[in-house]
Amino acid sequence: MEKDLIDVVPCTSIAVDSVIRLGTAGALWGACRGPYEARKRDLIGIARASYVGKSIGKYGFQCGYVAGILNITQCGLKRYRRKNDWVNALIAGAVAGAAVAAGTRSGTKMISMAGLVSAFSVAADHFKSS
């Protein structure tokens, strides 16, 4: 039943769902990592609270951004190619990884991040429960 539902749900809905889920996970990661790094930097008071807030926003945005690009690309490829195979995950992972590393303006970092995210995407697609 779930596979039938995924075929009729718009790609944008899938992307929004993944952005919310992984964005929340990233925000929680930022809420855990922010105080740790603020303590290492000896921040106190308003400076500490500001640093933790920025950390929550930064990690939440980054995780949501990657999830959105990955899922909308993979869903679009699935509908365009009319196939649901590992190639969709490979291409979507490469696009998402390159988009994340595009801010560095380094071709080497873009290629390495595209390969890394692509490999994880294919592995996750391969091992997800049926």
N, C-alpha and C positions, 0 to 999 in steps of 0.2 A: 504494500500500500504506500509506503514511503517513497519508493522510486517513482510511482505514478504522480505523486504530489510534486516532487522536484521537477518533473517535466512540464508541469503547468504553471508553476510559480514564476513570475517575472524575475529576470536576472537582477534587477535593481533591488527587489525585496530580499533576495539572497545576500546581496552585497551589504545592504543596510543591517540585516541581522548579524552578519559576521563582524561588521564594524562595531556594532554595539557590544557584542560578546567579547571580542578580543580587545576592543578599546577599554572595556571595563577591567579585563585582566591586566592590561598594561597600566591602567591607573592604580590598581591594587599593588602591582609591582613597584610603581613609583612611590606609593605610600609606605612601602617597606624599605625601599632603597634610599629614599630621600632623607629620612632621619639619620640613617647610618652615615651617609656621605656628609650631611650637615655636621654631625658630631666629629667626623674626621677633619673638617675644615674649621672646627672650633667656633661655629656660629651659634649665637644665642638670641633669644627674643624675637623681634620682628624679622630680623635677617634670616633666622632659622625657619620661621613659619613661611616666609616668602620662598625660600629655597625649596622647602618640602612641597609647597603648592606648585611651583614651577616644575618640579620633578614629576609630580602626579600628572600634570598636563602634558609634559613632554613625552613620557612613556605611554600614556593613554593615546595620544595622537599618533605616535609612531606605530604602535601595534594596530590601531584601527585603520591607518593608512595602508599598511601592508596587506591586511586582511581584505580590505575593500578592493584594492587593485587586483589581488590574487583571485578573489572569488568572482568578480565581474568579468575578468578576462577568461577564467576557466569556464564559466557559464556561457559566455558569448561564443567561445570556441566550440563548446559542446553543441550549441544550437547551429552554428555555422557549418561545422563539419558533419553534423548528425551522427557523431560517434562519442562514446564516453570511454576514453582509454587514457593511457599514461601520457600520450603526446600532449593532450590538453593541459595536464598538470605540469609537464615539462616547460611548455611555452609560457603558461601563466606564471610559473615560478620565476622564469627568466625575466619576464616583463616587470613583475613586482620587485625583484631584486635590483634590476637596473634603475627602476624609479626611485627606490630608496637611496641608492648610491649616487644618483644624478646630482644631488646637492654638493657632492665633493668635487665635481668637475674633473675627476680622474678616470680615464678610460680603464686603467688596470683595476681600480676598485669597483667600477661598474661591472666589469666582466666577472670578477671574482665573486661579487655579491650576487650577480645573476645566476652563476653556477651553483652557489651555495643554497640559495632559496629554491632554485629549481630542483636540486637534489632532494632537499627536505620535502618539497611539495610532492614529488613523485613517490618518495617513500611513504608519506602520509596517505596518499591516494591508494597506494598498493596495500597498505596494512589496515585501512579503515574497515570496520565491520560491515558485512554485507546484509 
